[in-house]
């Protein structure tokens, strides 16, 4: 377990910046907890310390969470 920052996110995946070293390798399944979207599951596709590429589990629930995040982010960004 470690704290991290989401650098980039799309419907199919995300790039994460890890705040500390954790033992992880491609093809491992992980659970990501975010304040904005709750829990997301995915598979590590690449790891270049301290960045990690994750392919999100493709489900309607995950798609809805990411879409909702985009709507909130874009609404907030456009009003700023």
N, C-alpha and C positions, 0 to 999 in steps of 0.2 A: 504494500500500500504506500502511495506517495501522493503528494499534492502536484498538480500539473496545471498548465494553461493551454486551452484550445487555441491553436494558431489559425486553423482553417477548418471549415466544415462544409460538407455537401450532403446530398441525400444518401450517398453511398459510403462516405468515409470521413475521416478527420485526421489532421496532423496535430500532435500534442507535444508540448515542450515540458519535459519532466523536471521537477525541481530537485530531485535527488536520484541517485543511482538505484535501480532495482534490477534484479536478475530477470530478464525477459528476452524472448527470442521470437523470430517469425513463426507463424502458425499457432502461437498460443492464443487461447481464448481469454478475453479480459472483460471485466465489468467496469464501466465508467459511470461515476456519479457526478452529476452536474446540478448546480442550483437551478438553472433555467429549464432543463429537460428531464431531470430525475435520472433514473438508471438507464444506461444504454449498454448493449452487449456487442462485442465485435471480435475480430481476429486480427492479430498483429501481422501486417504485411511487410513492413520494413522497420529497421531500428538503426538510426545513426545518432548515437548519443550526443546530445540529450533529447533528440527528436524521435518521435514514434509515429508511424503511419498505421492507421487502423481502418479496416474494412468493416463497416457497421453491418449488423445482422439485418437482412432485408425482410422487414415485417411491416404490416400496415401501422402498427403501434409506433415503431421507430420513425417511419416516414411522417406520421402525424406530428410527432414531437419535434422533428427537425423543421418541418413546414411551419409549425406554430412559432418556433424560435425565430425563423426568418421573418415572419410577419411582424413580430414584436420588435425585432432589431431594426428592420427597415422603417417601421413606423416611428421608432425612437430616433433613428438617425435622420430621417427626413424632417422631424420637428425641431431638431437641435440647430 
